């Protein structure tokens, strides 16, 4: 294909068509590759103009807009004049052409980017990109179509200003957004509101007018969604969002017509426009409380509540699911932002709370309509009920009247839904456990309000459902569908009983309430016994999961170290079931766990929840002491085989992912074993007997050479997961030593062979490598073996062998498809890095011994690390979080304790490592950036130490510093590497949100001492780039930075520098801060440029 500058308009349009409409992936990739070069071409601007002026398709115009967007977003931007020309050209182009909507949107985005990136740009002493409203005023005065484009420009600019561009310094982003907020944003909001008032009185018959209203409402919403204080609030925390409106905007919100305007619009415009009006009202309800005085706040809340009342009295619009969802959000925001006492003080509160209660009850009864919106309704009631103890108002809150109605509606509606779901084969809400648990956790507080009513209802419904269920089971003609419906009823009731019992911890309770909990709990325990008695024949997964939820809630509330032994719950349980205390409850728990593990092996959900429950039980020491006395626990400790617990088998019915739960099982089981184990090796060997049998079987198969690979592979995966659980729980020296003696050497060699055989199968290598990492963990000093024991060295040698085997084999795979590179290669490498880091930092091996006695295992492990590292592009180190979290801490450990090894590497390896540090310094992840700072500090300290000694060393000691001389030579050949890092760190300190200031300060002193001349030039450039009235203050900041700091890297001197840097950062930030946004500001934010 001809080079890009020779492409004709026709050829460009063909490429556009292939890119945007092509069906052949190869054609699209080729077109994308060729057109990507257009942005880098010197003829880019002229080509874009050609496409805009003479292009015959909308896709040609879209391509031009896309290229222009990339062009103006470059780190090295176009000149101010060029950008002004592009902006003016695009404004005229939009005003004079009839374009497709997606082309208009793309061109508007270009204008917004140019304006944002040039916000502080000056030409002829004028801030040329700030006359935003003036730029679009002609659009707003034109036709409806022009008015829409003008509104789109303002809306896109408001949104663009709110977007954080992570490719640029964050202080510059924030400074631009703050200036925009203080100079333009309020005027944009007022303009949008005034245009909406004009439009409000006109009929919206035409599509263009509806389009205008839509974009005006989006503009208002973007203004109210603006990040006013730079908090970058997570949108997922919707229920906690408060809008930090500037105090200067107060008059806008106190204006009586502002809120009324949007309620009026909601009632007059059709969906989906009415949804945008409600979204704006949600934001109005979220305005920070401190914006108003107490009387003003009451008046403002009164307006919102009257609007809510009006919506509820005219509910026609709520039949639209989007309107309904936004209205539910509005109700939740009212309680988030206002206190219950303030809501009660509203004049029409009794009527409004009645309407809200009726709306909630109706919403819950229509369970199939907008289920995600129920979250907000239950949030409202949960927060109101939780606030009741703190209300000082003399007026009645009426929650004791309406909260039980809400609880009853939730319960009855869920029971009524079961028949419809079973009959029509609909999606069952019980299967969506995330939403279910979220709703139940909110309901627990609401249900404890007037608990007597809730309890009486549940007892009545439970008894009726249980009786019907038993009759159906006894009846020979009992239909399967009827039984399924009753089991659905029981599942819901068990979930809700567990929920209300868990609510005891969130709401004031009495002895009478505990007795009621006993009534409800006894029924669930009876149902549990009934279901277990039927398990050999049949069972219901949903009921089992509900029972596990109940057991966990009961455990949290009535079993534990803080248990009230006189609780009335046990009085009722003793009377009905003969369970007088928590020890007997624990017996019931363990019987249930054993039953589930025995009969539910094919249900991954039931098994994983059961094991999680067992794991939670095994954490508390007092409970552990009680558990080990139980027969069920003794049975598990002596019989943990697939014969008794089928999920431990290697049946092909189980997927490999199902085997993960075995780690949880053995963690809990080993905790139980450790309570009375002490140093009893015989008991430990007895406990390990099932694993011993399995390993011996694998050993036999390996020795024979002829075996079914799939079967052995599954067996080894299971064993690796089992052992990882055991190793995790063995936190004592004696317990770990027994495990190591059991593993070494035979069984570790089997794992080594498995890695060699199946290195390219992550399902096999991942559990084995994770087991290795766990074995290397010196948790609670468990690996500090006796002085006569070689176990630490033997363990590291095995780790070295495994890492080297895996590393060499995985590098032999060659090119791996991009979508497979993480699971096939990077995941295993990251685990190897974690294992090596764990070993190096464990402090249980003297690594100097390996070199002293000619043992190559330590060197082999480090060389494997280097090979694996060099096989990775730098981008992968930061792109994959788990990889960066294993690589950078490992590098920190190597630089701290094994700097001589790094110094002894080839130049390209040292530079690769330094480049990875340089890129990591700017990482948003504090773990990564702190590790980079620590690695750089060790690196710089090593260099400085040897440079300082150079002239002091006697001749006979020169040979000892060969590694240092080698490293010094590399750095002399590449002086800019450390200088760039000094520049990056200084940039972070002055301009970034430096969250790890102490870590940043440590390498900085060494860098300054190694590059004093460059540091002087850097500080001079920064000072000279400031306005003349600030130069002296900033120069003084740099002088103070080095005050009292000597030319050494002793701890006392470093601490002095760290203190100085803290003061320096504060002072220089203050000096750079602009007092007046109208002043011309020319701060060079990117010192690397």
N, C-alpha and C positions, 0 to 999 in steps of 0.2 A: 504494500500500500504506500502511496506517495507520502512524503513527509508532510507534517501538519500545515506548514505555511503555504503549501500549494493546494490545499483542499479548497475546492470551489463551494459555493453556497449549496449547490445541489447535493454534493457529496456529504456536506455537513448535515443536511436535512435527512439524507438516507441513514446516516449514523444515528440521528435523533430518533428516527422511527424504529431502528433496530434496538435502541436502548430502552425506549419507553413502551413500545408495542410489540417487540420481537418475542417470539415463542421459543426460539432456539437458544439454549443457554450459552453455547459457544459463540454465537453471533453477538449476543448481549455482552458477554465478557470482553470480546474484542472491541466492540463499540465503546464500552466503558473505558477500556485501556487507552484507546486513541483520544477520546474526548477528555480524559483526565489530563492529558498533556496540554490541552488547550489553555488551562489556567496558568501553566508555566511558560507558555509561549509569549514572546515579546509582542506578538500581534493579537493578544487576547482581547484587548479593548476594542480594536477595530473589527475583529471577528464577531464579538458580541453585538456591536452596533449594526453590523451587516445582517445578523440574524434577526435583530429587533426591527430593523427598517424594512427588510426585504423578504424575511422568512414567510413562507406560505402556510405554515402550520403553527398551532399553539405550542407544539412540542419544541419547535425551534426557539420560540420566545422563552419557554421554560428553561431550556438549556442555557440560554444567554443569562437569564436571571441567576441560575445556579452557579455559573462560572463567575459572575460578578460578585456573588455572595462570598465565594471562596477567595476571590481576589482582594476584596476589601477587608477580609478577616485575617489576612496574613500577619505574622508577628512583625515583619518588616513592611509597614503599610505603604500605600501610594502617597504621593505628596498631597498636601492639604488642597492645593489647587485642583488636582485631578479628582479628588473625592467630591469637592464642591461641584465640579462640572458633571460628574456622574449623578449626583443627587438631583441637581437642577434638570438634567436631561430626563431622568426617570419621572420626576414630578410632571414635566411637560408631556412626556409620553403617556402617562396614566390619564392625564386630563384630556388628551386629544384622540385616544384610541378606544375602540370597543374591544375588550379583551375577555378571554375565558377566565372564570373565577380563580382557577388555580394559578394562572399566570399573574393576575392582580396580586394574589397572596404572596407569590414568590418575589415580585418586584417590591412590594411593600416591606417585606423582610429585609431586602437589601438596603432600602432607605433607613430602616430602623437600625441596622447594624452600623451603617456609616455614621448616623447621628450619635449612637452610643460610643463608638470607638473614637470619635472626634470631639467628644463633649468638651474637652479642655483645650482643643486646638485653636490657635490664634492666627488671624491674618489681618494685618493692618490694625493691630491692637483691638481687634474685635473677636469675641468668641462666636465664630461663624456658624456653629451647628446648633445654637441654642434657641433660635427663633422658631420653635416648633409650631406653636399655635399660628404664628403669622404665615408659616409655610403652607399650612393646610386651610387657612381661612377662605381662600378662593374656592377650594373644593366645597366647603361647608355652605358657601353662598350660592352654589350652582344648582344643578338639577339633583333629583333624588339619588341618581347613580353616582354623581360626583360627591354628594354628601356622604354616601356609603364609603367611598374610597378614602375621603378625609378621615372619617371615623376609624376605618381600618388602620390607617397610618398611625393615629394616636394610640389605638389599642395595641398594635404590634410593638410600638416603641415602649409603651408602659410595661408590656410583658418582657421585652428584650432587656430592659433596664433591671428587671428582677431576676434575670438568669445569671448564675455565677459561671463565668468562663474560666475553667480550671487551667487553661493554657496560659493565662496571664496572672500577674500578681494579684492575690485576693484583696489587698488594701486598695488597689486601683479600682477593682470592681466595686468595692464598697463605697469608695469616695465618689465615683461617678453616680451610683444609685442614690447616695445621700444628697448630692448636689441637685440631681433631678427631682428628688422628693421635695427639697426645700424651695426650688425655684419655679417648677412647672406643674407638678402633679396635682396640687390643689386646684389650680386654674383649669386643668383638664377635667377634673371631676365636676366642677361647677358648670363648665361648658356642656358636658354630657347631660347633666341634670336639666339644664335650661332647654336643651334640644328635646329631651324627653317630654318636658312640660308642653313645648310647642306641638309635638306630635300627638300628645295624649288626646287633645280635643278633636283631632281629625279622624275620619273613618279610615280604617286600614284594609281597604278592599284590594288594593293593588299589591302585587308581589314585591315591587321595589320598596314600598313603604314598610311592609313587614320586615324586609331585609334590613332596612335602616334601623328599625326599632331593635332588631336582634343584635346588630353591631353596637348600637349605643348601650344596650344592657351589658354586652360583653365588655365594653370599655369601662363602664362603672364597676363591674365585677373585678376587672384587672386592677383598677385603682385601689379598690378595697382589699384585694389580695396581696397588695404590695408588701414586701418585706421591709417594714418601716425601720426596724432597729438592727437589721443584719443578723437575725437569729437563725435564718434558714430553717424554719420550722418544717418538721417532717409531716407530709400530708397524711400519713397513716395515723397520726395522733390527732385526728379530726376533732374528737370530743374535748380536747384540752386547749384548743386554739383560741387565743385572745388577740385581737388586733390592736397594735400599739399606735393608735392614731396620734399624730403630733398635737400638742396643745393649741397651736395656731389654727387648727381645723375645727375647734370646738363649736364655733358659730354655725358651721354647716350642719352639724348634727342637732343643735338646739333649734334650728329652724323647723317650725311645726309642720311645714309642708313636705319636708324631705322624706321622712319615713312614710307618710300618707301617700306620697306620689307612687311609691313602689307597690303598696297594697292596692291602690287604685288601678295601676297597670295590670297587676295580677288578675283582677276581676274583669278587666276589659279586653285583654289580648288573649288569643287562643294559644294552646300548647303547640309547639314546645317553647314558645316565647315566654309564656307565663312561668315556666320553670326557671328561666333566667331571672325574672323579677323576684321569685322566692329566694333564689341563691343570693341575690343582693341583700334581701331582708335578713337572711341568715348572717351575713357579714355585719349588717347594722346591729344585730343583736349581740355580736361578738366584740363590740367596741369596748376597750378597757374601761373598767369602773372608775378609775381615778381621773378620767377626763372630765367628770362632772362633780359638782358639789352634791350633797345629799338631796336637797330639794330638786335639783336638776335631774339627778339620776332617777328619782321617783317619777318625775314627769315623763322622762324618756321611756322608762319601763312601762308606764301606763299606756303610752301610745302604742308600744309593741304589743302589749296584752290586748288592747282594744282591737288591733289589727288581727291578732290570732282569733279572738272571739268572732270577728266578722267572717273570717275564713271558715270557722267551724259552723257558723250559722248558715253559710252558703257553700255547702261542701261539694257542689257539682264539679269544680275544677280538680278535686282530689281523686276523681276517677281515673285521671291520667297518672300512670305509675311514677313518672319523673317528678310531677308536682307533689305527689304523695310522699315520695322519698325526701324531697327538699323540705317539706313541711315538718316531717318527723325530725329532721336535723335541726330545724328552727326551734321546736319544742325542747329538744335536748340542750341546745345552746342557752336557752333562757335560764335553766337551772345551773348550767356550768358557770355562767357569768353573774348571776344574781343569787342572793341568799334567800332561803325560804321565807324568812321574816319580811323581806322586801316584797316578795310575791304576794304574801298574805295581806300586806298593806294596800295593795292595789284595790281600787274602789269596787270593782266587780269580780273580785277573786272567787267568791263562792260559786257564781254562775260559770266562770271560766274553768275552774277546776272540775266542775260537773261535766262541762262539755268535753274537756280533755279526757276525763275518765271514760265517758261514753265513746269517744273516738278511739281510745285505746282498746276498750272491750270489743268494739266492732272490728277493729283492725286485727286483733288476735283471733277473732272468730273466723275471719277470712284468711286463714293461715296460708293459703296458696297464693295470695296476692302480695307481691313485693316483699318476700321474706327477709331480705337484707335490711329493710327499714325498721323491722321490729326491734333491732338492736338499740336504736335511738329512743324508741318509746320506753323500753324497759330501763334504759339508762336514766331517763327523766324520773321515773318512779323510784328507782333505786336510790338516786341522789336525794330526792325529796324525803323519802322515808329515813335515810341515814342522817338527815339533818334535824329530824324531829327533836332529839334530846337537847339540841342547842338553841331552839326557838324560844325567844323571850316575849313574843307577841301575845297580847291578851285575846286577840281574835282567834277563833278556831281554825286549825289548819285543814280539818276535814279529811285528812289522810286515813284516819281510822275508819272512815266510812267507805272511801273509794279504793284504798290499797287492797283490801280483801277481794273486792270485785275484780280488780285486775288479775290478782293471783288465781281466782276461780276461773276467769275467762281463759287464762293461759292453760290451766290444767284441762278444763273440759274441752277446749278447742283442739288440743293435741290428741285427746282420746277420740274425739269425733273424726279426726282426720284419718285414723288408722284404717277404718273400713273402706273409705274411698281409695286410699293408697293401695291396699291389698287387692281390692276389686278391679281397679283400673290400671294396675301395674305402674303407678306413678313413682317418681323419685322420693325416697323416704328421708325425711329430715333427720331421722336417727342415724343415717349413714354419714351425714355431714357433721362429724364430731367437733370440728373447729367451731362452727356456728352454734352447735348445740351446747357445748361447754361454756361458750361465751354468754349465751342467754341464761343458762342455769346459774352461773356465778353472779349474774345481776339479780336474778329472781330470788336468790337466797335471802337477801336483805328485805325485799318487798314482802316475801312470804312470812316473815317473822312479825310483821305489823298485825296486831290482832290475831295472834298465832292460834288462839283457840278455834277461831272460825276455819282457818286453813287446815288445822289438824283434824277437826271433825269431818270436813269435806273429804280429806284423803283417806281417813279410816272407812268412811262410808263407801267411797269408790273402790278402795282396795278390797274390802270384804266382798263386795258385789262381784268384782272381776275375778277374784280368787275362787269364789264359790262356783261361778259359771264355768271357769276353766276346769275345776275338778269334776264337775258334772259332765262336761264334754269328754274328759279323759276316760271317765267310767262308762260312758255311753258307747255301745258297740257301733252305733250309727253316727258317731261324732264326725262331722265333716272336717276335712283338713283346713279349708278356708276359715271356718269358724274358730278352730283352734289357733290358727295363725293370727286372726284378729285379736283374740283374747291375749295371746302372748305379746302382741304389740301394745295392748292396753297395759299389761303388767310391766313391760319394759319402760314405758313412759312413767308409770306410777313409781317404780323403783328409782328411776333417775330423779324424780321430783322429791321423793322421800329423802334420798341422799342429799339433795340440794338444801332442803329446809333444815336438816340436821346440821349441815355445814354452816348454815346461817346463824347458828348459836354463837359463833365466834365474832359475828359482825353486828350483833344487836343485843340489847339488854335482855337477859333471860332470868327466869325464876325457877324455883324447884318444881312448880307446877308444869312449866314448859319442859323441864327435863323428864318429868313423868310422861308427858305427851310424846317426847322423843322415844321413850321406852316402848310406848304403845305401837308407834309406827315401826320402829326397828324390829320388834318381835315378829311383826308380820312379814318383813323382808327376810329375816332369818328362817322363818317357817317356809316361805316360798323357795328359798335357796335349797333347803333340805329336800323339798318336793322335786325340784328340777334335777338335783343331783341323783335322786333315787331313780330317775328315768334315763340317766345318761347312757347306760349301756345300749339302750334301744334308740333314743332320740334326744335331741337337745335344740335349744334355740339360741343362736349366737347373740342376738340383740338383747335378750334377757340376761345372758351371761355377762355381757359388757356393762349392762345397767347395774347388775349386782356388784361388779368390781368397782364401779363408780361409787356406789353406796358404801361398800366396805372401806374405801379410801377416805370418804368424808367422815365416816364413823371413827376411823383411826385418828384422823386429825383432831376430832372434837373430843372424844371420850377415852382414847388410849394414848398413854405417853407419860413422860416424866412429870408433867404439870397436872396430872389427872386429879380431879376432886374425888376422893374415894367414897365420899358420902353421897355422890350424885344419885338422884332419884331414878335416873335412867336404868341403873342396875337393879333397883328394887323391882321395877316392872319386868325386866328381862329375867330376873330370878323367879318371880311368881309364875311367869308364862313358860319360860324355856329352861329354867334351872341354870341360868348364867349369872352368878352373883357378883363377878368382878372382872377386871380386865384380863386376868390370866386365863379365864375360861373363854373370853372373847378371842384371845390370841389362839387358843386351841381351835376355835371355830374357823378363824382365819386360815390357819395352817392346813386344816382338813380340806378347806375349800381349794387352797392352792394345789395341794397334792392331787385332789380330784380333777381339777382343770388340766394339770400337766399330764395326767394319766389318760384322760378321755378326749381332750381337745387338741391333740397333736396336729391335726390337719388344718386348724384355724390359726393362721399366723397372728391375726388380731387378738384373739382371746389369749393365746400363749404370751404374746409380747406384753399385753396389759397385766396379765397375771404375774409375769416375771418382774415388771416394773413395780407392782404392788409388793412383791416379796423383797425387792431391792430396797424400797422405801422403809419396809418394816425392819430391815437388817441394819439400819444406820444407827439407831439409838442404843447406847450401851445397856441401859436398864432393861429395855425391851429384849435385847439379845440374851441377857441373863435368864429371862423368863422363857424365851423361845427354846433354848437348848434343852430345857427339861421336858419338852413335849415329845410324845411318841412320834408324831408326824415328822418332826424335824429329825429325830434319830433315824427314822425310816429313810428320809431323803439322803442323809449323810452316808448311809450304808448301801443304798440301792439306786444311785444315779446312773442308771443304764437305760438303753432304749427299750429294754424289755418292760420296764415299769413306766418310763416316760418316753413315748414314741417320738417326740420332737427331737430327741438326741440321736435318732437313727439317721442313716444316709440314704433313705428311700428317695427314689427319683421324683416322687410326688412333691417333695419339698424343693423350692427354688433355693439357689445359693444365698440369696439375700435373707431368706428365713433363718439361716444359720447364725445370723448376727445376734439373735436374742440369747444364744448360748453363752455369750460373754457375760451378759447380765445375770444369768442363772448361776454361773460358777462364781461370780463376784459375791453374790449374796450367800451362796452355800459355803464359800471359804470363810466369810466373816463369821458364820455360825460355827464352823469348825474351829476357828482360832480362839473362841471364847475359853475353852478348856484344854486346848491342845498343848500349850507349853512347848516342851522339847521332845515330845513323845513321837519318835520316828516310826515306831510300829504303827501307831494310829494313822499317821500321815501316809505311810505306804498303803495301808488298808483303804484309805480314802481315795488314793490315786490308782487303785487296782483296775477300775474300768478303763482308764486312760492307758495304763501299762499294757493291758491286754490288746488294746487297739494299736498302740505303737509296735508291739511285738508282731502283730499280724502284718502291719505294713513292712516291717523289717524283713519278715519272712518272704513277702511278695517281692520286695526289691532284690533280695538275694537270689530268688528263683529266676528273676529276669522276665518271666512271662506272666503278665498280669493285665487286668482290665484297667486302663489308665483312668477312665472317668470315675470308676468306683473308688480307687485309691486317692484320687484327687479330692473327691468330696469328703472322704474320711479325714484327710490331712487338713482340709479347710476347717472342718468341725473341730479337730484337735487343737489347731492354732487358736481358734476363737475361745475354746474352753480354757486353754492355758493362759491366754491373756487375761481372762476374768480371774483366774486363780492368782496370777502374778500381781494383778492390781490390788487384790485384797490382802496380800501378804506384806504387811508393813513393818514386820519385826525382823531383826537379824536372824534369829533362829528359824523362823518360818521360811524366809527366803533361802537360807542355806540348805534346808531340806529339799526345797524345790530344785535348786541348782544341782545338788548332788543326784537328784532323781533324773534330771535332764541330761547331764553331762557324763560321758561324751556321746553315748549311742543315739539318743533321741535328737540331739542337736544336729548330728550328722545326717539323720533322715531328713530334717528340715532343709539342710544345706543341699541335699540331693534334689529335693522337690523344687527348690529355686532354680537349680541348674536345668532341670527337665522342663519346667513349665514357666520359664521366665517371661514369656510373651503372653501369659494369661493373667491379667490383673486380679481376677476373682480368686486365684490361688496365691499369687505373690503378695498382695496387699495384706491379708490377715497374718501371713508369716512375718513380713517386715514390721507390721505393727506390734506383733508379739515380741520381736527382737527389741524394738524401741522401749517397750514396757519393761523387759528384762534388764535393760541398761539404766533404768531410772533408779537413782539412789534416794528414793523417798524415805523420809524418817531415818536416814543413815543406815538403811537395811543392808547395803552392800559393803559396809565397813567390816570386812572379814577379819578373822584373827591374824595376828602378825605372821604366824607360821603358814597361813593359807595362801596358795597361789591362785585362788578362785578369781580374783579381780582381773589378773592378767589372762587367765584362761578364757574368761568371759569376753574380754576385749578381742582376743585372737579369733574367737568364733564370730564375733560381730564383724571383724575385719574381713574374714573369709567370705561371709555372706554378702557384705556390701561390694566387695571386689567381684565376686561371681555375678551378682545381679548387674552391676555397672558394666562389666565387660560384655555380658550377653545382650543387655538392652541396647547398647551402642552398636551392636552388630545388626540391628534391625533395618538400618538404612532409613530411607524416607518413609514417614508415616503420614497418612492423610490428616489434614488439619483438624477435622472434627474428632479424630481419634488420638490426637497427640497428648491430650491431658490424661485420659484413662490409661493409655498404653505406655506412656513414657513419663510424663511430668509428675503424676501422682506417686509412682514408685520412687522417683528421684527425690521428691520432697520428703518422703518417709525415710529414705536413706540419710538425707541431710539431718533430719530430726534425730535419728538414731545416733549418728556420729557426734552431733552437738551434745546429746545427752551423755554419751560416753566421755567426751572430753571435759565436760563440766561436772562430772559426777564426783571427782575428787577421791576416787578409790583405786586409781592406777597411777604409778609413777612412770610416765611415758619415756623418761630418759633411760630406763632399764632396757628397753627394746634395742636402742642404738648401742648401748654399752655391751650387750651380749650378742650382737649381730643378728637380732631377730627383726625380720623385715615387715612384720604385720602392721606396725604403726605407719611406716612409710607407705606401704601398699594402700592402706585406707585413705591416707591423705592424697596420694596420687590418683586413686579412684575418684575422689572428690573433685580434683582438678579436671580430670577427663570428662566427668559428667557435667561440670560447670561450663567447660568450653563448648560442649555440644548444644548449649542453650543460647538463644539470642537474648540480648539484654532486655528486650521488651517483655519476654516471658517472665522474667524475674519479678517484675512489678505487676504484670497483668493478672497472674494467678496468685490469689491471696495466700493459699496454703503453701505454695512454693516460696513466696517472699517471707512468710513467717517461719520457714525452716532455714532458708539460705542465710538471711541477714543475721539472725542470732548465732548461727554456726560460724559465720565470718567474724563476728565480734569475739567469739571464744578463741578462734585461731589467732586473730590479731593480738589478743591479750596475752595468750600463753605460748604461742608457737610462731612468733613473728619471724624468727630465723628461717623457718620453712618457707614463708611467703617471700622473704627477701632473697632466697636462693633460687627463685623461679626465673624462667626466661622473661625477657622484657615484655613480650606480648601478653603473657599471663598476668604479670603485675599490672599492666595498663588496663587489662580487662577487668580485674578486680577493682582498681581505682575508679574506673568508669562506672561500674555498678554502684559503688559507694556514692559517687557524684550524683547519679540519677536518683538514688534512694534518699538523698538529703532533702529533696523537694517533695517526697511522698507525703500524702495526707495522713497515712497510717502512722500513728505515733510510734508503734513498735518498730516499724521499719526505719523511720528517720532517727530514732534514738540509738538503734543498733549501728546505723551508719556513722553517727557521731562518735560513738564509742570506738568503732573500728578505726576510724580516721584518727582519733586521739592516740590510739596505740601505735598506729603507723607513723604519725608525726613525731611522737615521743621517741620512738626507736631511732628515727633519722637524727633528731636533734641531739639525742644522747651520744650517738657515735660521732657526729660532727664535732660536738663539744670536746670529746675525748681525743680527737684525732691528733692534735698537737701536743697533748699531754702524755700519750702512750710511749713507753720505752719501745725500742725497736723489736725486742724479742716477743712483744705481745701483738705486733701488727697482724700476724697470720691469723689470729683468732677472730678478727673482724672481717673476714673475707665476704661473708654474706652482706654485711652492712656496706662494705665498699662497693659491692656489686649493685646493691639497691641505690646507693648514692649516685653511682654512674648512670643508672637508668633515669633517675630524677633530673640529673644535670642535662641529659639528652632531651628530656620532656618537661621543661620548667613550667609550662602553662597549666599542667594538670593540677598541681596544688594551688596555683594562683586562681584558677577558675573556682575551685572549691572554697577558697577564702572569700571570693566574690559572692558565691551562692550563700554562704553562711551569713555574711554581712547583710546581704539583701533580705534574708529571712529575719534577722534581728531587727532591722529598721522598718521593713515594710510588711512583713507577714504576721499572721496570727501565731506567734511563736509559743506553742503549748509545751514545749520541752526545753525551756530556756537554759536550765542547768546543763543538760546534755550538749546543747549547741555551744555553750561557752567553753567546754573542756578542750576540744581540738583547736579552738579559734586562737588561743594564745600561742600554741606551737606553730600554727600557720603564719601568724604575724611575725614571730621571731625568725622563721625561715625565709620570709618574704617581706622584709621590712621596707625595702624600696618600693615594691609593688603596692604595699598597704598605704604608703605615703601618697602614691599617685592616685590610688583608689579614693582615699578620703579627700584629696584635693579636687578631683573631678566631681565628686558629689557636692562639695561645698560650692564650687564655682557654678554648678548647674542650678543653684537656688537663687531666688530673688535677692538682690543686694542687701535688703533689710534683714535677711535671715542668715546670711553667710557667717557673720561673726559668732552667732549663737551656736551654729552647727560645728564651726571650727573649734569652739571651746568644748563642745561635747566630745570630740575626738581627742582633744588634749587631756580631758579628765579621764577618758577611758584607760589610758596608760599611766595615769598618775600613781606613783608608789609601786609600780610593777617592775620587777627586776628581770634580767635576761636569763632566766632559768625556768625549769618546769617542776620545781619542788611544790609539794602539796600546799604549803602556806601561800606561796606566790600565786598558784592557780586559784585558790579561794579568794585572794584579793582581787584578781582579775574578774572572777565571776561576779563579785559584789559590784565592781566598777561597771561591768556590762549591764547589770540590771538597772543601775542608775542611768547609764548611757542610753539604753533603750527608751526609758521613760522620758528623758530630757529631749532626745532627738525627735521622738514622736510628737512631743508638745511643740517643738520648734517648727516642725513641718506642717502642723495642723493649720489650716487656713481659717482666719477669723471671719473672712467675708467671701462668700462664694462668687461674688461678682468680680473679685480680683483675678487678674490673669495668673494662672498657676502653671508652672512648668517644672514639675518635679520629675526627674529621671527615675522612673520606677524600676526599670530593668537595667541593672548595672552590668549585666552580661553583654548588653548591646554596645 
